[in-house]
Every structure is written in C-alpha cells, then in structure tokens.
Amino acid sequence: MHHKGSGVAGLYPKDVAETKVDEVTKHARKQGMPLKVTAEPE
C-alpha cells in the first residue's frame, strides 16, 4: 500500500521492526542509497 511516496513493507513486533529498520538503513547507506525506513505503530 502506498501513501504519498511511502509503502508498508511488513508488520512486525516493535523490537523486530526496530532491528529491521536499523539493518536496512545500514545496508542502504553502504550502497550509497538514500532510502528512508521507519517503524510506525499500526
């Protein structure tokens, strides 16, 4: 689902979501990508 240039990639428990945000952000930066990843409550 997309809203104004954003999309939902998955629904996870808070601790898992925060870990995924950190991992994906680090990987994107290593690749030189400006990807913005956030964890938000449902």
Secondary structure as the mmCIF struct_conf table of DSSP 4:
data_model
#
loop_
_struct_conf.conf_type_id
_struct_conf.id
_struct_conf.beg_label_comp_id
_struct_conf.beg_label_asym_id
_struct_conf.beg_label_seq_id
_struct_conf.end_label_comp_id
_struct_conf.end_label_asym_id
_struct_conf.end_label_seq_id
STRN STRN1 HIS A 2 HIS A 2
BEND BEND1 HIS A 3 GLY A 5
STRN STRN2 GLY A 7 GLY A 7
HELX_RH_AL_P HELX_RH_AL_P1 LYS A 14 LYS A 30
TURN_TY1_P TURN_TY1_P1 GLN A 31 GLY A 32
#
